[in-house]
């Protein structure tokens, strides 16, 4: 079997390693940081708390991510929720969940009962959902227009856009509706909400993200080596391909190499990649962690409407709350104090118990380079796994995975790169699972 060197220990690199390791290849993962998981990980604070860099969730339609968790034996650490909670300022609650009808009519009962949309809003949304079902394969311009363009074309009311489409899509794709290619919005709603009656169910890790990729989880793969604090510093290339890399000031050699590095990092190391990513931009995510002296909610999570803060997650007994703001450009220039002031004030509008609780401490995480910006036209620029070097392959949520920059997209890219390695070695295998529809 071949020796494969994987550069980067985020989800894409880890997924490629798990697939190739199970296929019997000798795999080494080089990761610059002292922990695995990339942008989907956790770390310890000085006070002793362990926090995720941001709340990451998945849906049941994320079949490759779930397959990856199965490979590591951690799938039982994901808790699935069948209800989506929406809160208006003032605390009025609406719940979206599947009923007895088959897909795509499974939300009919709870959708009709949503309090935060008017009858006219609901008619507009229903009309657009039917259009997604009929246009998703027929239209050829969905990567050339924004999701907001399409929603306005379908005569969505301002309230339907702000209270229904925006909370779901901005969080799923990490981009604003006026910057998001419509193709991504279509995919989220088709696979997550229309194709299957249970595909919308939301999986939330019951443990810190970093616990999903611990060394114990990798013990089932003795042919996979984990090398932390080992940053890649240089590629050693020739006309025949990649001859090795320098990482951690040490030379490493293998038969094949998978770069699972962020696109901006790879562009510094491999000059021919620079023109490829010259137009690429990032979209940020901000995570805000609150620890209160008493419970402030019994809900497990909720979408917060009409405010800066978009979602909250009940991390522990209603006392530890994590807030998420996707595509959070408006918060990047604000100080930690200003961000916390906004977050506390807004959260109290939805959860009145916050007003009487004492905030013990708080933590803000700004992921400035959380994902690539999924703007119109970017799908054509996302590269596949092959490069100009016959033994160098690409993975990462920014590559062409068939999904936006999500955990599922990252794992898909890792599996696609692993398949390309096996094919190049003359031992083709299939790791990628097809979408549910």
N, C-alpha and C positions, 0 to 999 in steps of 0.2 A: 504494500500500500504506500501511497505517496505521503510526503510531508508537506503540510500546508501551514502557512504563517498568516494569521489574521491580525490586522492592524486596527485596533479600536475595540474596546469591550463594552460598547453600547448594545442595544437590543439586536441590531442588524448583525454585528460581529458575533454575538453570542448565539444567535439563531443559526448562522452559517456553521459555527463550531459544533453545535449540537447535532446538526444534520450530518456533517462530514465525520464527526466522531462516531456516530452510530453506524456509519457506513464503513468504519474500520480504519480510517486514515489517521495519521499522527498529526495532531493539530496543536499549535501554540498560539495563544492570544496575548498580544502586547497591548497593555492599557496604561496610559500616562498617569491616571489618577490612582489613589490607593483603594478604590472600590470599583465594582462593576455596575453596569446599568446605564451609563451615559447620562442622558437628560431624564431618564426614568429611574431614579434611584433615591436613596435616603442617606442621611448623615446625622451625626450626633452634635447637639448644641452644647455649649459650655455648662449649661445648667443640668445636663444629663438627659434631656429629652431627645428622642429620635424623630426626625421630621422627614417627610418626602419633600424633594425640591419643589414639587407641585403635585396636586392631586391628579393622578392618572386613572382613567376609567376605560372600560371596554364594553362592547356589546356582544351578544351571543353570535352575531354575524362575523365576529373577528375569529374565524376558524383557524387561521394559521397561528395567531398568538396563543389561542387555547391549546393548539397542538404543541407549541413550544413549551408551555407550562407543563403539559403532560410528559414531555421528554425529560424535564427536570424534576418531575414528581411533586410539583407544588400547586397543581390545579385545585386542590382542596382549600387553598388559602385565598381563593376568590369567592366572595359572597355576591350572589345575584339578587337584584331587586326588580320586582315586577311593576312597581309604581313610580311614576315621575311626579314630583310635587312642584307646583308653581305657586309662588307667593307674590301678592301685590303689596305695595306700601300700605301699611295699616294692618297687615297680617292675614288678609283673606286668602284662603287656601283653595286650590283646585288640584285635582288628581287625574292624571292620564294613565290608563292601564288597559290591557287587552280584556275583551269580554268573550262571549261564547261564539260569536260569528267568526267564520274563517277569514284569513287574509285575502284581500287588503281591507276588509270591513271590520276587523277585530277591534278597532278603537271607536266604533260608531257611538256606543252608549256613553262612554266617559268623555269623548270629544264633545258631544252634544251638551254635556253638563258643565263644561268649563265655564267658570264665572268671569274670567278675565277677557273673554272675547264676546263681542256682540253677535247677534244672529247674522248680520251682514258680514262680519269678519269670518264667521264659520263657513258661510256659503262660499266666500272667496277662497279660503284655504282649501276646502273640499274640491273646488274647481281646479285649483293648481295641483293638488295631489293626483287627481285624475290625469292631468296633462303630463305630469312626470312619468306616469305609467305608460302613456301612449307615445311620448316624444323621446324617451331615453335612448332608444336605438335609432330612431328616425332622423333626428336633427344632427347636423354635422357642424354646427357653429357653437356648441356649448363650451368649448375651450376658448372661444374668441369673444365671449360676452361675459359680463359679471352676473353673479346671481341676482343682484339688485336689478340689473337690466331686465332679466327674465321675469322677476316677480312683478315689476311694473308693467311689463308686456302683458302679464296675466291679470292685470287690474286688481292687485292685492291692495287692501286698504292700509293706510299708514299704521293703524293699530295692529293689524294682522302681521305686518312685517316686523314691527318692534317687539311684539309680545309672543309671537309664535315662531316665526322663521329665524329671527336673530338669536334668541337664547339657545336654540338647538345647533344652528349651523356655525356660528362664530366659535362656540366651544368645541365643536367637532373638528373644524378645519383650521382653527386659530388664525382666522383672517376676517376682516370686516366684509360685509355683504357687497360694498361698492368696490372692493379689491379682489374678491374671491371669484375664480372662474366658475361658471355655472355648472360645469361638468362635475365638480366636487360636491356641490349642493345636491345635484341629482343622485349621486351615488350614496350619499348619507341617507337620504330619505327613502331611496328604493331598497337598499339592502337592510337598513336599520329599522324601517317603519312599515314598509309595504310588502316586501317579498315573502315574509314569513310571520306567523302570529307570535313567535317568541323571540325573533331576532333583535327586538328593541331592548330586551332585558339587560339592565346595566350591571356590569360586574365591577365591584370595588375591592381591591386587595384588603384582606383583613389583617395583614401584617405590613410593616414598613417595606417599601419597594425593594430595598437592598436585600431583605431576607429572602426574596425570591431567587436570588442568584448567588447565594453563599457557596463557599467551597464545599460544604456538605452536599449541596444539590448536585455538584459536579463529580462526586465520588463514583457515580455509576459509569463515568467515562475516564478510565485510567489513562487513556491515550490522548487526553486533552490537558495541556499545561496552561496554567494561569500565571501571568507575569505582570504584576501590578507595579506602579511607579516606573514604568518602562516606556517613556515617550519615544515615538519614531522621529528621528532627526534627519535622516537622509535615505534616499533610494539609490541603490547602486545599479545603474542600467547600462545596457549595451545594445547593439543592434539585434542581438538574439533574444532580448527580453530583460527581465529583472534578475540580476545576479545575487541580490541580497539587500538588506537594509541595515542601517545603523540605528539602534534603539537602545536608550540607556547607556550610550557610549560604547556599546558592544555590537559586533557584527552578527547578524542572523541570516541564515540561508535556508531555503526551502525549495521544493519543486514548483509550488504555486503560491501566489500571494493574493489575499483579498484585502483591499483597503475599505474599511468601514469607518473611515475618518469623516468628519464634517467637510462639506465641500470647500469652505474657505481655508481649512487646514491642508487639505489635499492639494489645492491650487498652489500653495507655497512650496510644496515638496515635489510636485510633478508639473513642470512648466506648461506642458501641452494642455493641461486641464484649465489653465487660466482663461483662455478665450471662451471656453464652454460655460463658465460660471460668472462671466464679467457682468451680466445684467441681473444676477440673482440678488434678492434682498431677503432679510430675515423678518420674522414677525414675533414679537415678544409675548411672554406670559408672566403674570405676576401672581404669586401665591402669598397669602397672608395667614398667619397662624395666631390664634387667640387662645389663651388659657384663662378661664374664669374661675371664680371661687365657688360657683354653684352651677347647676344645669341651667341652660338658657333655651333648650329645645328638646323635644322628644323625637322630632323628625330625623330620619337618617341623612337626608340631603334635601336640597331645594333649589330651584331656579328662581332668582330674585329679579323681578321685572322693573323696568323703567329707571334703573340706577346704574352707577358705574360697576359695582360688584355684581357679578353674574350668577355665581353658584356658591352655596355653602355645603360643607360636608361635616357631619357629626362624627368626629374621630374617636371620642371617648366620653361616654356617659353624659353627653350634652355640655360638658365643661371645656373640652378641647375642640375648637371649631376651626376648620380650614376654609378659607375663602379663595376663589379663583377669579381672575380677570384675564380672559384670553384676548389676543390682539391688543395688548395693554399699552399702546403708544402714549396715551394721555397720562400715564403714571410714570413714565421713564424719567422725566426731568424733576419729578416731585421728590422731596426728601422723605425719609422713612417716617418722620413725624407727621407729615402732611398726608401720606398714604394711610397711616393708621387712623388719623382723625376722620378721614373720609369713610374708611371701612367701619369704624365703630358707630359713627352717626347713621350710616345707611343700614347697618345690620340691626340697629335698634328699631328702625322703621318696620322691619319684618318680624323680628323676634322681640316683643316688648320686654321680656325678662332681662334683656341685656341692660336696660336702664337701671335696674336695681342690683345688677351683679358687679362685682369688683374685678377689673381686669388685672390679673396677677402679672402676666408678662405677655409679650408679643414678638413675632418674628416676621420679617418681610423677605421674600425671595424674588428677585427680578431676573427672570431668564431672558436676557436680551436677545439671544440667538436661539430661541426655543425651537422654531421650525423655519423652513423656507417659506417665503410669501407665495401662496398659491394663486398668483395673478393670472389673468387670461394670457394664453400663449405659452405658458411655462411647460405644459405637458409635452410639447414637441421638443423642448430643450432638455428634458430629463434623460440622462444617459441610461443605457442598459448596462449589463454586467461586463461587457467586453471592452477592452482598451486597445491602444496601438501596440501594447506589449502582450504577446501571446500567453504569458503566464501571470499577468496581473489582471485582477477582476475587481469590480466595484460593487459595494453594497452601501446601504444607508437609506433613511427615509426620504432623502432628496433624489434618489435614483428612480428610474421608471419601474415602479412596483405594481401599478394598476390601482393604487390607493393614494390618498393624500398623505401628508406627513403625520402619521399616527403610529402608535405602537404596532398595530397590525401591518401598516405599510413598512415599518422597519423590519419586522420579522419576515414578511414576504420577500423583501429585497435580499435578506440573508439567505433564504432558501433558494432564490433565483440564482444568486452568485454561487452557492454550493452546487447547484445543478450544472452551471457553466464549468466549474472546476472538474466535476466528474466527467462531463462530456469531453473536455480537453484532454483528460487522462485516458480516454477510450473506455470509460466505465460508466456509461450514462445511467443516471438514476433520477427518480422524480421525488421531490420533497414538498413542492408547493401544492397545497390543497385548493381546489376551485372554490370560487365564491358560492354562496348558497343559492344564488339565482343569477 
